Amino acid sequence: MLNFRFLVTGIYDLTVGFKKTGANPTLLSILKGRSCQAEMFIRRVPIAKIPKETDECSDWVHKLYQEKDEIYEYFVQHDTFSGKGLPRVEVARNYFDLLIELFWMITIGIPSVYYLIYFLLTSSLLAQFVFGIVIALGRSKEI
């Protein structure tokens, strides 16, 4: 850490909490198009406030995580990071992100569908049967 003090001006502490009103934050719910609602608590800690000695730094990290636990516990109870002296900042939706997502869906999605169809058309009956079982088991767990 001492070697980076002249390069790094601060570190960022991030805590993410998923609201109870949205869908569960799983890959399956995202693939189904369900909206996950989350809030993020961010704070910047200047590098000058972090102790240089190992023992003091260890105590500082321990205290930092105790504070993070308190902040997250507040989120669990109130379903928001707002309050308890924590400021709230709304971030406007950026439609450029949608273009990036569409680009990667096309770049990865089209070849993936091509190779899936190629696999199903050229594989043995046993491989197709195993593939069908895997898909069926995956669908049964979502219900």
N, C-alpha and C positions, 0 to 999 in steps of 0.2 A: 504494500500500500504506500510506503514511503516513496517509492520510485515514481508513482503516478501523481503525487500531490501537485507537482508543477504543471502537469498536463490537464488534469481533471479539476474542474472548478466546483463540482457538486455531484451528488447522487440523487436519484429519484426513488422515492418510496411509493409503491403502487399497491393498492388494495382493491380488489374487484368483488362486488357483491351482486348476486342475481336476485332480482325481485320475485316475490311470490306470485305476482299477477301474471307473469309471462310463463311461457313453456319451460320445461326443464332444459338446462343447457347441455343437450346431448347432440351428437352428430346426427342421429336419427331424426330428432325434432327439427333440426335445421334443414335436413334434406326434405322433410315433409312441408317445409315452408312456414313452420310455426315461428312466431316471433319470441325471442328471448329478450327480456328486459333486464338491463344491468346498469349499475352505477359504479363509478370508479372514483376512489379517493386517491389524490396525487399530492405529494408534497416534495419540495426540493430541500435537500439538506446541504448547505455549503460545506465543502471539504474542510474548511478551517474549523468547523464545529466538531469534527470527528477527532477524538483523542489519538495521539500518535503512539503511545505506549500500548503494548499488547493487552495487559490486564485492564487498563482503562477502556480500551477499545472493546474488549469483550463485555465489560459491564454496560457500555453504551449500546451495543447491539442487543443485549438482553433487555435493557430498558426500552429500546425501540420496539422490540417485538411485544413487550407488555402493552405498550401504547397501541400497537396495531391490533392486539387482541381486544382491548377496550373499545376501539373504534368499530371493529367488526361486530362485537357483541351488541353495540348500539344499533348497527345496521340490522342485525337479526331481530331485535326487539321492535324497531320502528320502521323497517323496510326502506330506509333511506339513510344516506350519510349526512344529509342536511340536519342542522340543529347541533347542539352541543358545541357551538362556536365554530362549526365547520362551514365555510362558504360554499355556495352552489353556483356552478357556472354551466349554462346550457351551451352545447356545441351544435352549431347548425349542421344540417345534413349536407353532405358533399356528394353531388351527383357524379363527380369524376370517379369516385370509388366504384360506382355501378359499372362504368365503362371498363375499369380494370377487372372487375369480377366477371363481366361478360367475356372479355378477352380470354381470361384463363379458362372459363367454362368451355369456350369453343376450342381453344388450343388443346386442352386435356380431354374434354368430353367427346369430341368427334373421333379421335383415334381410339379412345377407350371403347366406344360403341362398336367401331369397326372391328377391333380385336375380339370383343365379346362375340359378335356375330360370326367371325371367322372361326373362333374356338368351337362354337356350337355346331357349325356346319362341317367342320373337319375332324372333330374328336370322335372317340369311340362311344358306343352306346353306354358303356359303364361310366365313362367320364361325364357324360350328359346326365346320367341318373344321379351321380354323386353331386353334381352342380345343382340339380333340382332339389335334392335333399337339403343341401346347405341353404338354399334360398328359402325353402319351406320352414326350416328351423329358425332362420332369422326372422321370418314373418310371424312365427308363432310367439316369439319373445316380445314382440312389440305390442301384442294384444294383451 
